């Protein structure tokens, strides 16, 4: 149970690809609002709400995971909010979320050839991912604060989902002829980091570091490098971006390995005379069999969103602390998971379905999408989604007045934001604006919640009218979890809808052609190095004849999608 008068918050960053700019904008405003409120509290100002909040966890997948990792550095240092276009031009380098998500990540670098320096290079991705490591280095080049922010929990957890291509073995012992039982492989993996003042923990299932370790002079540079690697691994979109390799040392003497120490929600029956919690957190031994001590367990990983794109479950494990589930009712809720999801409804049910059985190619191409969607299917979330009386989960998603397409980075399946900085700028500022409206109108609790009744004498009728609002239908009054004061209370900058020109597309075509030519040449060298010179020359000639067709097809798809969203005329 949380302390009385304290509301605990877990942030969850959903997969977003280029719309990580939107998630970054949300985090930027959230920190600005909390800083403004707590600054007034520190001054002894009794005119602002006296309750407390604690940020305990940020779990993320893909771009949400990359933002979660950078958010640790953002919270652990003093960085200026980017509130307007003028701030974007003058202060960008002093805000790592904006600098990395808006200024530095761009199609020009992704269509480069740094990853293909010679004809003998191996092709590991369609896009050049080498720029991402440079951006990660910039994102964590911070100067730590002298003291932890007062609204950050003693232990702040960062969980980054990854898809582990090697897998972790677990065995179910069963009675029968198979003496080894049933072995399963876990691929929906994650990296778990914890930040606190001491940099130490008794837990064996996570990596712990102190806030002072974030800076370049920190005592644990390898831990910071692992955090960067985890962020890059979580965002390694399959085929498009390069996979990453992570190393864990397993079965160390005197302690269990990281995976066998990991806590899982396990159903259980109640003890006699004890109330039923139904679920508790327990460890499950991984089946490493007879591996030697300090076994170097390496695994390649790709985008964590493939298996777990909205890791609400990981955030809740931190918030619940083994108590089954968070209090959900309006009067008792004392903690909540807040999902930041730039694409809250990408899955579409096909009303018209071809009754003809698919051929081999179509079966293969649709199977991956089906497996990914099933891995993300969460019936427990579905059962609770329609209950309006649950106050332990909230959602921030893009909204722009009078527009069916609120987010500019949503084109090309989420990759569109890489085409132009103006797209990412728009979504960053939209994230800030949506976060403000979320805190003002949606991240609220009924006035009879314990968070407010604990300070009953402070909440006079006048103050309830000042900070609260009434439901338009039930007229029930709600009060804010995070009140908006000072600069955070002023209306956020509303960005203009950006555009892409024919000249932009023409420039892009040239870059696509250069990357296509380099990738095709490297593929031929990689897979046909042992064939005869005649065959290689023939295939090279054939590939050259197809270059223009490939570029034309890609350009047409881009133009069509941008026009569909009103980003190009």
SEVO-407127 format. One line per 4 residues: for each residue x, y, z of C-alpha. Coordinates in steps of 0.2 Angstrom, whole numbers. Layout:
% SEVO-407127
X/Y/Z ~ ...
END
This chain:
% SEVO-407127
0/0/0 ~ 6/17/-4 ~ 9/30/10 ~ -6/41/14
-7/57/4 ~ 5/50/-9 ~ 0/44/-27 ~ 12/33/-36
14/34/-55 ~ 21/21/-67 ~ 24/27/-85 ~ 23/15/-99
30/20/-117 ~ 22/10/-131 ~ 31/6/-147 ~ 31/22/-158
46/21/-171 ~ 48/39/-176 ~ 34/45/-165 ~ 46/43/-151
46/62/-153 ~ 28/63/-147 ~ 32/52/-132 ~ 47/64/-128
36/79/-129 ~ 24/71/-116 ~ 39/67/-104 ~ 46/85/-107
29/93/-101 ~ 26/81/-87 ~ 43/85/-79 ~ 40/103/-82
23/102/-73 ~ 30/92/-58 ~ 45/104/-57 ~ 34/119/-56
22/112/-43 ~ 36/105/-32 ~ 46/122/-33 ~ 31/131/-25
29/117/-12 ~ 48/119/-8 ~ 45/138/-5 ~ 32/134/8
18/140/-3 ~ 2/134/5 ~ -9/139/-10 ~ -5/124/-20
-11/106/-17 ~ -1/98/-3 ~ -2/80/-8 ~ 13/70/-15
16/60/-31 ~ 30/48/-34 ~ 37/42/-51 ~ 42/24/-48
44/16/-65 ~ 45/19/-83 ~ 43/3/-94 ~ 44/5/-112
45/-4/-129 ~ 54/1/-145 ~ 54/20/-146 ~ 45/20/-129
59/10/-122 ~ 72/21/-129 ~ 63/36/-122 ~ 61/27/-105
80/25/-104 ~ 83/43/-109 ~ 70/49/-97 ~ 81/42/-83
95/54/-88 ~ 82/68/-91 ~ 75/66/-73 ~ 93/64/-66
99/80/-73 ~ 93/98/-76 ~ 87/101/-94 ~ 76/115/-100
59/112/-107 ~ 56/116/-125 ~ 40/126/-125 ~ 40/135/-142
48/136/-159 ~ 60/149/-153 ~ 65/137/-139 ~ 68/124/-152
80/135/-161 ~ 90/142/-146 ~ 89/128/-132 ~ 88/112/-142
105/106/-137 ~ 100/108/-118 ~ 86/96/-119 ~ 91/78/-124
74/72/-128 ~ 71/86/-141 ~ 89/85/-147 ~ 89/66/-150
71/63/-156 ~ 68/79/-166 ~ 85/86/-172 ~ 97/71/-174
87/56/-180 ~ 83/59/-198 ~ 82/49/-215 ~ 98/57/-221
108/47/-209 ~ 97/32/-210 ~ 100/31/-229 ~ 119/33/-226
132/20/-230 ~ 143/20/-214 ~ 137/2/-211 ~ 143/-3/-228
161/3/-229 ~ 168/-11/-240 ~ 161/-23/-253 ~ 163/-37/-241
152/-30/-228 ~ 137/-40/-221 ~ 120/-32/-223 ~ 111/-33/-206
98/-20/-210 ~ 89/-11/-224 ~ 93/6/-215 ~ 110/12/-209
109/10/-190 ~ 126/17/-186 ~ 119/34/-182 ~ 109/27/-168
124/24/-157 ~ 130/42/-159 ~ 112/48/-154 ~ 112/37/-139
129/44/-134 ~ 122/62/-135 ~ 106/57/-125 ~ 116/51/-110
129/65/-110 ~ 121/73/-95 ~ 127/82/-79 ~ 119/74/-64
109/84/-52 ~ 116/86/-34 ~ 100/79/-27 ~ 86/67/-33
70/76/-38 ~ 58/75/-23 ~ 44/67/-34 ~ 56/53/-40
54/37/-29 ~ 68/31/-19 ~ 70/17/-31 ~ 66/22/-49
64/7/-61 ~ 67/7/-80 ~ 61/-8/-89 ~ 65/-10/-108
57/-24/-118 ~ 67/-33/-131 ~ 64/-48/-142 ~ 77/-61/-137
80/-71/-153 ~ 90/-85/-144 ~ 77/-88/-130 ~ 78/-93/-112
74/-111/-108 ~ 62/-116/-94 ~ 57/-134/-91 ~ 40/-140/-84
43/-157/-75 ~ 29/-169/-81 ~ 26/-187/-76 ~ 28/-199/-92
40/-207/-103 ~ 50/-190/-107 ~ 62/-189/-92 ~ 67/-171/-97
49/-164/-96 ~ 43/-151/-107 ~ 55/-137/-112 ~ 49/-120/-117
59/-105/-123 ~ 55/-87/-117 ~ 58/-74/-131 ~ 48/-59/-124
63/-53/-113 ~ 67/-36/-105 ~ 81/-27/-96 ~ 78/-21/-79
87/-6/-72 ~ 85/3/-55 ~ 91/20/-50 ~ 93/26/-32
104/37/-21 ~ 116/23/-15 ~ 118/13/-32 ~ 115/-3/-23
101/-16/-21 ~ 98/-33/-13 ~ 88/-39/-29 ~ 97/-51/-41
86/-49/-56 ~ 90/-31/-61 ~ 105/-19/-64 ~ 107/-5/-51
116/11/-52 ~ 116/28/-43 ~ 110/44/-50 ~ 128/51/-50
133/37/-62 ~ 124/45/-76 ~ 137/58/-80 ~ 153/56/-89
163/55/-73 ~ 152/41/-66 ~ 160/26/-57 ~ 150/13/-68
152/18/-86 ~ 149/0/-91 ~ 132/0/-83 ~ 128/16/-93
134/8/-109 ~ 122/-7/-105 ~ 108/5/-103 ~ 112/13/-120
113/-5/-127 ~ 96/-9/-120 ~ 88/6/-127 ~ 95/3/-144
90/-16/-143 ~ 72/-11/-138 ~ 71/0/-154 ~ 79/-12/-166
65/-13/-178 ~ 66/-30/-187 ~ 75/-29/-204 ~ 74/-11/-205
86/-8/-191 ~ 101/-18/-185 ~ 99/-31/-171 ~ 109/-29/-156
119/-42/-145 ~ 118/-42/-126 ~ 129/-52/-115 ~ 124/-59/-97
135/-69/-86 ~ 124/-84/-79 ~ 125/-96/-65 ~ 138/-86/-55
144/-94/-39 ~ 135/-89/-23 ~ 120/-82/-32 ~ 107/-87/-44
107/-81/-62 ~ 97/-65/-68 ~ 83/-75/-76 ~ 80/-87/-61
79/-72/-50 ~ 66/-63/-60 ~ 49/-61/-52 ~ 34/-67/-61
15/-66/-57 ~ 10/-83/-52 ~ -8/-89/-47 ~ -9/-96/-30
-23/-104/-19 ~ -25/-95/-2 ~ -18/-102/14 ~ -31/-109/27
-39/-94/36 ~ -30/-81/25 ~ -37/-70/12 ~ -34/-74/-7
-23/-63/-16 ~ -24/-74/-31 ~ -8/-69/-38 ~ 9/-66/-30
27/-63/-37 ~ 38/-78/-37 ~ 54/-83/-46 ~ 55/-98/-58
71/-107/-61 ~ 78/-106/-79 ~ 83/-123/-86 ~ 102/-120/-89
106/-138/-85 ~ 124/-141/-82 ~ 131/-124/-89 ~ 148/-119/-81
149/-105/-69 ~ 150/-88/-77 ~ 143/-95/-94 ~ 143/-81/-107
125/-80/-112 ~ 124/-70/-128 ~ 109/-66/-137 ~ 104/-56/-152
88/-46/-150 ~ 77/-35/-160 ~ 62/-23/-156 ~ 54/-26/-140
37/-21/-147 ~ 37/-37/-157 ~ 32/-47/-142 ~ 26/-34/-129
22/-17/-137 ~ 13/-9/-122 ~ 22/-16/-106 ~ 9/-12/-94
12/-28/-85 ~ 30/-24/-81 ~ 25/-7/-74 ~ 11/-15/-63
23/-28/-56 ~ 33/-13/-49 ~ 18/-4/-43 ~ 9/-18/-35
24/-25/-26 ~ 16/-42/-25 ~ -1/-36/-18 ~ -11/-44/-33
-18/-28/-41 ~ -18/-10/-38 ~ -33/-2/-29 ~ -45/2/-43
-60/12/-36 ~ -62/30/-36 ~ -61/33/-18 ~ -46/20/-15
-35/22/-30 ~ -17/27/-24 ~ -7/22/-39 ~ -9/21/-58
0/16/-74 ~ 0/29/-87 ~ 2/23/-105 ~ 9/35/-118
4/28/-134 ~ 6/37/-151 ~ -3/24/-160 ~ -17/18/-149
-27/9/-162 ~ -16/2/-177 ~ -24/-15/-178 ~ -39/-15/-190
-52/-29/-192 ~ -55/-33/-210 ~ -73/-33/-214 ~ -71/-39/-232
-61/-56/-232 ~ -56/-66/-247 ~ -63/-83/-245 ~ -50/-90/-257
-37/-100/-247 ~ -20/-90/-248 ~ -6/-96/-258 ~ 11/-100/-250
18/-83/-251 ~ 3/-74/-244 ~ 2/-87/-230 ~ 20/-83/-225
19/-64/-226 ~ 3/-64/-216 ~ 9/-76/-203 ~ 22/-64/-195
8/-51/-193 ~ -3/-64/-185 ~ 10/-70/-173 ~ 15/-52/-168
-3/-47/-165 ~ -6/-63/-154 ~ 9/-60/-144 ~ 3/-43/-140
-15/-49/-136 ~ -19/-46/-118 ~ -36/-53/-112 ~ -33/-46/-94
-32/-29/-101 ~ -47/-32/-112 ~ -58/-37/-97 ~ -55/-21/-88
-55/-9/-103 ~ -73/-5/-103 ~ -75/-2/-84 ~ -76/17/-81
-74/15/-63 ~ -56/9/-63 ~ -44/23/-59 ~ -28/13/-59
-24/15/-78 ~ -24/30/-89 ~ -19/34/-107 ~ -11/49/-116
-13/48/-135 ~ -12/60/-150 ~ -27/72/-152 ~ -28/87/-164
-44/97/-166 ~ -54/92/-181 ~ -42/80/-189 ~ -43/61/-192
-23/61/-193 ~ -17/70/-177 ~ 1/64/-178 ~ 13/68/-192
25/53/-189 ~ 10/41/-192 ~ 13/39/-210 ~ 23/24/-218
18/13/-203 ~ 27/25/-191 ~ 43/28/-201 ~ 36/44/-209
43/55/-195 ~ 60/51/-201 ~ 57/60/-218 ~ 57/78/-211
62/87/-195 ~ 46/97/-196 ~ 35/81/-194 ~ 45/77/-178
44/95/-171 ~ 25/95/-174 ~ 23/78/-164 ~ 35/84/-150
24/100/-147 ~ 8/90/-149 ~ 14/78/-136 ~ 17/93/-124
0/100/-128 ~ -9/83/-126 ~ 0/80/-109 ~ -6/97/-103
-24/93/-107 ~ -22/75/-100 ~ -16/82/-83 ~ -29/95/-83
-44/85/-88 ~ -41/67/-87 ~ -28/63/-74 ~ -40/66/-60
-48/57/-46 ~ -65/59/-38 ~ -65/72/-24 ~ -68/58/-11
-52/49/-15 ~ -40/46/0 ~ -27/57/-9 ~ -38/72/-5
-48/67/10 ~ -31/65/19 ~ -29/84/18 ~ -48/87/20
-45/104/29 ~ -35/111/15 ~ -47/106/1 ~ -60/120/4
-74/123/-8 ~ -65/138/-15 ~ -50/127/-19 ~ -60/113/-26
-68/125/-38 ~ -50/132/-42 ~ -42/116/-46 ~ -56/104/-50
-69/101/-63 ~ -86/92/-64 ~ -90/77/-75 ~ -101/84/-90
-114/70/-87 ~ -114/65/-69 ~ -108/81/-62 ~ -96/72/-50
-81/83/-46 ~ -64/78/-50 ~ -47/84/-43 ~ -30/84/-51
-17/71/-47 ~ -4/83/-54 ~ -10/101/-53 ~ -4/114/-66
4/130/-59 ~ 14/144/-65 ~ 21/141/-83 ~ 14/124/-84
-4/131/-82 ~ -2/142/-98 ~ -9/135/-114 ~ 4/125/-123
10/130/-140 ~ -1/122/-154 ~ 10/117/-169 ~ 5/120/-187
2/104/-197 ~ 18/102/-207 ~ 20/98/-226 ~ 32/89/-238
36/96/-255 ~ 39/88/-272 ~ 57/95/-270 ~ 59/86/-253
53/70/-262 ~ 65/72/-276 ~ 80/74/-264 ~ 74/58/-255
73/48/-271 ~ 92/51/-274 ~ 96/46/-256 ~ 85/30/-258
94/26/-274 ~ 111/28/-266 ~ 106/16/-252 ~ 97/4/-263
113/2/-274 ~ 124/0/-259 ~ 113/-13/-251 ~ 111/-23/-267
130/-23/-270 ~ 133/-29/-253 ~ 120/-43/-254 ~ 128/-49/-270
145/-49/-262 ~ 139/-57/-246 ~ 129/-72/-253 ~ 137/-75/-270
155/-73/-266 ~ 159/-91/-270 ~ 150/-91/-287 ~ 158/-88/-303
163/-71/-309 ~ 151/-73/-324 ~ 136/-77/-313 ~ 140/-62/-301
142/-50/-316 ~ 125/-56/-323 ~ 116/-54/-306 ~ 124/-37/-304
118/-31/-321 ~ 101/-38/-317 ~ 101/-29/-300 ~ 106/-13/-309
91/-14/-321 ~ 79/-16/-306 ~ 86/-1/-296 ~ 75/12/-304
60/1/-302 ~ 63/-1/-283 ~ 66/17/-280 ~ 51/22/-290
40/10/-281 ~ 46/16/-264 ~ 44/34/-269 ~ 26/31/-275
21/23/-259 ~ 28/37/-249 ~ 19/50/-259 ~ 3/41/-259
4/39/-240 ~ 9/57/-237 ~ -5/63/-248 ~ -18/52/-238
-13/61/-222 ~ -13/78/-229 ~ 6/80/-227 ~ 8/82/-246
-2/90/-260
END
